Amino acid sequence: MRFRLGVELTGLTQDGPRALVSFADGSAGDYDLVVGADGINSAVRRLAVSPVPPHYADTVSWRSVIPARPTGTDHLMILTGERCYFGLVPVDDGGTYGFAGLDGERFDDPPAGRLERLRQRFQGFGGAVPAYLATLQRDDQIHFGPIEWVELSCWHAGRVVLTGDAAHATPPHMGEGGAMAAPRWPAAPRCSRPGPRSGGRPRRCPSRQPWHSPLGARRGSCPGAPDTLPKPIYPDIWIKEV
């Protein structure tokens, strides 16, 4: 298999048994199968499956890492407040990952002055949060962005199939994305194996609905899929009810 890195997808059309793909460097090719594993803002999804952009999940988030371990951060901790939360996680080499969220209307937080605004927004939090915020030194240490999710009624179109966040991005809480991926892989080889009447082509997975979405659990009918899945935890639930 040949890999090409740093090449952006610019066009994708389908002509019968082949998918025609063009790239930003001017090259093009036709393929038996195109797998869109290009994330929540998937170009493959937009060009071949659905033009609908990701949905805002009513939360914006600040993320950062410091090269220190404030007292008490030897395990995951999440502190919750009124429509907001602050989490701390110990990571390798004595560092700490911090993530903060604010529930409400979508807005932007420009890089200039971001650190000071973060400190002001979460100055009422206790525990190890004040020490964590005091250790941050620069605006560019903090990544800010909206929390978004993707829910599609179908993950494929002709010779194009989506996987990962391109197909079913969820809010990054409680490991939900990893939980969704775990049952997916045992079923994938079964769905891609040539069927008895497929002429050697991969068989069509009979399921037309996601097995699992941020809004509720669904039954999976693809061979090898579990019959039921646990109801997922949506961020509003654990932020407000813990």
C-alpha positions in Angstrom: 0.0 0.0 0.0 1.3 3.4 -1.0 0.9 6.4 1.4 0.9 10.0 0.5 1.1 12.6 3.3 0.3 16.3 3.3 -2.1 16.1 0.3 -5.5 17.7 0.7 -8.6 16.3 -0.8 -10.4 18.8 -3.1 -12.9 16.8 -5.2 -14.7 13.4 -5.0 -17.2 12.1 -7.5 -18.5 8.6 -8.3 -18.9 7.0 -11.7 -20.4 3.5 -11.5 -17.9 1.1 -9.9 -15.2 3.7 -9.3 -14.7 6.8 -7.1 -12.9 9.7 -8.7 -10.7 11.7 -6.3 -8.7 14.9 -6.9 -6.1 16.5 -4.7 -4.7 20.0 -4.0 -1.4 19.2 -5.7 -3.2 18.8 -9.0 -3.1 15.0 -9.0 -6.1 12.7 -9.3 -7.0 9.0 -9.2 -9.9 6.5 -9.3 -10.4 4.0 -6.6 -12.6 0.9 -5.7 -13.2 2.3 -2.2 -12.7 5.6 -0.4 -12.6 5.6 3.4 -13.2 8.9 5.0 -11.4 8.9 8.3 -10.6 12.6 8.2 -12.2 13.8 11.4 -15.2 15.9 12.6 -14.8 18.4 9.7 -14.5 15.6 7.1 -14.0 16.7 3.5 -15.0 13.2 2.4 -18.3 13.5 4.3 -19.1 16.9 2.9 -18.3 15.9 -0.7 -19.9 12.5 -0.9 -22.3 11.8 2.0 -23.7 14.9 3.7 -23.1 18.7 3.4 -24.5 19.3 6.9 -21.8 20.7 9.2 -21.2 19.5 12.8 -23.7 20.5 15.4 -22.8 22.8 18.3 -23.2 20.9 21.6 -23.9 24.1 23.6 -20.4 24.0 25.2 -17.2 25.8 24.5 -13.9 24.5 25.9 -10.4 25.5 26.9 -7.6 22.9 26.9 -4.0 23.1 28.0 -1.1 21.1 29.5 1.4 22.3 32.1 4.8 20.6 32.9 3.9 20.3 36.6 1.6 18.3 38.9 -0.4 20.5 41.4 -1.0 18.9 44.8 -3.9 16.5 44.6 -3.8 15.8 40.9 -2.7 12.1 41.1 -6.0 11.0 39.5 -8.7 12.4 37.2 -10.9 15.1 38.9 -13.7 17.2 37.6 -15.1 20.1 39.5 -18.5 21.4 38.4 -20.1 24.8 38.8 -23.1 26.7 37.5 -23.1 25.8 33.8 -19.4 25.2 33.8 -16.7 22.7 34.8 -13.0 22.3 35.2 -11.1 19.0 34.9 -7.6 17.9 35.6 -5.8 14.8 34.5 -2.2 13.7 35.4 -0.2 12.8 32.2 3.3 11.5 31.4 6.5 13.2 32.6 4.9 14.8 35.6 2.6 17.0 33.6 -1.1 17.8 34.0 -3.8 18.2 31.3 -6.5 20.7 32.1 -9.9 21.1 30.4 -12.5 23.7 31.2 -16.0 24.1 29.7 -18.7 26.7 29.7 -22.3 25.9 28.8 -24.2 28.4 26.7 -24.3 30.3 23.4 -21.4 29.9 21.1 -18.7 32.6 21.1 -15.1 33.2 20.2 -12.2 33.8 22.6 -9.3 35.4 20.6 -5.7 34.3 21.5 -4.7 37.7 22.8 -5.5 37.9 26.5 -7.0 34.4 26.6 -5.0 33.3 29.7 -6.2 36.3 31.8 -9.8 35.8 30.7 -9.6 32.0 31.5 -8.3 32.9 35.0 -11.1 35.3 35.6 -13.8 33.0 34.3 -12.8 30.2 36.6 -11.4 32.1 39.6 -14.1 30.8 41.8 -13.0 27.1 41.6 -11.1 25.5 44.4 -9.0 22.4 44.8 -6.0 22.2 42.5 -7.5 24.6 39.9 -6.0 27.9 41.2 -2.5 26.3 41.2 -3.0 24.9 37.7 -4.1 28.3 36.4 -1.2 30.1 38.1 1.3 27.7 36.4 0.0 28.7 32.9 2.3 31.4 31.5 1.2 32.3 28.0 -1.9 32.7 25.9 -0.6 30.3 23.2 -0.6 27.4 25.8 -4.4 27.4 25.7 -6.5 25.8 22.9 -10.0 27.2 22.7 -12.9 25.9 20.6 -16.5 24.8 20.5 -17.6 21.3 21.4 -19.4 19.8 18.4 -20.9 16.5 17.4 -21.9 14.7 14.2 -25.0 12.4 13.8 -25.8 10.9 10.4 -28.6 8.6 9.3 -26.1 6.9 6.9 -22.4 6.5 6.9 -21.8 5.5 3.3 -22.7 6.5 -0.3 -21.8 4.2 -3.2 -18.0 3.5 -3.0 -17.5 5.9 -0.1 -17.7 5.0 3.6 -17.1 7.1 6.7 -15.5 6.0 10.0 -14.4 7.6 13.3 -15.3 11.2 13.9 -16.1 11.7 10.3 -19.2 9.4 10.9 -20.1 9.8 14.5 -18.2 12.5 16.4 -19.3 12.9 20.0 -18.6 15.4 22.7 -15.2 14.3 24.3 -16.6 13.4 27.7 -16.5 10.1 29.6 -14.6 8.3 26.9 -17.7 8.0 24.7 -15.8 8.1 21.5 -13.6 5.2 22.5 -16.6 3.3 23.7 -18.2 3.7 20.3 -15.1 2.5 18.5 -14.7 -0.7 20.6 -17.6 -2.6 19.1 -17.1 -1.2 15.7 -13.9 -3.0 14.7 -15.1 -6.6 15.2 -17.9 -5.9 12.8 -15.9 -4.1 10.2 -14.2 -7.2 8.6 -17.6 -8.8 8.3 -19.1 -5.8 6.5 -16.2 -5.5 4.1 -16.0 -9.2 3.2 -17.3 -10.0 -0.3 -20.8 -11.4 -0.2 -22.1 -14.5 -2.0 -23.9 -12.4 -4.7 -21.7 -9.3 -4.7 -19.4 -10.2 -7.6 -16.4 -10.0 -5.4 -17.3 -6.5 -4.1 -17.5 -5.7 -0.4 -21.0 -6.6 0.9 -23.3 -3.7 1.9 -23.7 -3.4 5.6 -27.5 -3.8 6.1 -27.6 -1.2 8.9 -28.6 2.2 7.7 -28.6 3.8 11.1 -25.8 4.5 13.5 -25.6 2.0 16.3 -25.0 4.7 18.8 -25.4 8.5 18.9 -25.0 11.3 21.4 -28.7 11.3 21.8 -29.5 7.7 22.5 -28.6 4.0 21.9 -29.7 2.1 18.8 -29.8 -1.5 17.7 -27.1 -2.5 15.2 -28.1 -4.9 12.4 -24.7 -5.3 10.8 -23.4 -8.9 11.2 -21.1 -9.0 14.2 -22.6 -5.9 15.8 -23.8 -6.0 19.4 -27.6 -6.2 19.7 -27.7 -3.4 22.2 -25.4 -0.6 23.5 -25.4 1.3 26.7 -27.2 4.6 26.6 -24.5 7.3 26.1 -23.9 10.0 28.6 -24.6 13.5 27.2 -22.5 16.3 28.7 -25.5 18.3 30.1 -26.4 15.3 32.2 -23.2 14.8 34.1 -22.2 18.5 34.3 -25.5 19.5 35.9 -26.5 16.4 37.9 -23.3 15.2 39.5 
